[in-house]
Amino acid sequence: MAMFKARVKEFEDIFAQDVIDMKHLRQLTFNGVPDVQSFRALSWKLLLGYLGPKRSSWATTLSKKRALYKQFIVELVLPPGHTLNGEGDGATDCRESGGVGLQDHPLSEGPESAWNTFFNDNEFLLQIDKDVRRLCPDISFFQQPTEYPCDIVVHSEGEQGRRLHERVVPSVLSSANVERKGLGMTKINLITKRSAENYAAMEEGQEAHWEVVQRILFLYAKLNPGQGYVQGMNEIVGPIYYVMASNPDLSFRAHAEADCFFCFTALMGEIRDFFIKTLDDAEGGIRCMMAKLSNMLKSKDIGIYDHLRHQELHPQYYSFRWLTLLLSQEFPLPDVVRIWDSVFSDEHRFDFLIKICCSMILMQREAILENDFASNVKLLQNYPPIDINVVLTHALSLA
């Protein structure tokens, strides 16, 4: 208890500074953030670059970014030709100002038609809807209603299409997985441990947390058309949103959606190469990351390395998912959050992630050496329950 209080005091002191000592913050966060106050949400915002180290800049940054996010919703989520009834500022969709012309008719197939774009969005919205409805099924958080639903979306007064899940045709929900961009393997089976259970949408006036995450991913895909949405991004945004929406400070929790969007965007800026097949062989690509893991395993334990190689159990059978999704599917959500404290604190960002993955293999040494190919695939694709702090301590010991 004394040690916990001392750690809390360290975080209180560092966040009381006019200019945050980022090196010190990295050191503190690397060892895990206490689950009190707003420490973790604030630490992640700083470590991901959403906020700068000067406290005096925070209010302005947050105000501007949150206003910008609302603008994204108005322009990209709400149906063409809508009005924001009840909004005090009398805002309207900029597409209305000139009246509705032929290009803006709902049946128009013109390339500049806002309605045509609106309907074409369903191709990737379908996959987003499918993925967010099964996000973290081991906890009920994402099925629960948010205390802060997006008013301009949920209070639609009978207008269809504001809530994204309403646009999805239920009969098509068995669609195939979204493909990664570029050349190479056409599909990745990322979802192997998730339940097939689908979450229900809330009644008008309310939103479940998964509906909020759906909007975040939809906006990210719209604003990044060169990449779009790729299956697995839901597993990256989920823990970030959970941290932001669980913030004990209600003034911050009310803006969890906007803050999560910009933190997620910043993180995706660092790992987007993992989701683009044409960049697999680039320095920041996923094959390069898997090669680093293999080389580390070879240097630490040639016995395991040779055993897996002789079984032809290639890294892509297990470490592809580990690295691409930052281990978000391998452990319970509280453990993932703890892992990300350390990963986000790593100045080289993903060096420590590779050490964690290497430790996960080394800690199963006896089982791996005894197992045949099928048993090892099952072991590594469904990692057994373990104290995550033991794994992190082991990873820290790897030079």
Buried (B, 14 or more C-beta within 10 A) or exposed (E): EEEEEEBBEBBEEBBEEEEBEBEEBBEBBBBBBBEEBBBBBBBBBBBBEBBBBEBEEBEEBBEEBBEEBBEBBBBBBBBBBBEBEEEEEEEBBEBEEEEBEEBBBBEBEEEEBBBBEBBEBBEBBBBBBBBBBBBBBEEEBBBBBBEBBBEBBBBBEEBEBBBBBEBBEEEEEEEEBBBBBEEEEEEBEBBEEBEEEBBEBBEBEEBBBBBBBBBBBBBBBBEBEEBBBBBBBBBBBBBBBBBBBBBEEEEBBBBBBBBBBBBBBBBBEBBBBBBBBEBBEEEEBBBBBBEBBBEBBEEBBEEBBEBBBEBEBEBEBBBBBBBBBBBBBBBEBEBBBBBBBBBBBBEEBBEBBBBBBBBBBBBBEEEBEEBEEEEBBEBBBEBEEBEBEEBBEBBBEBE
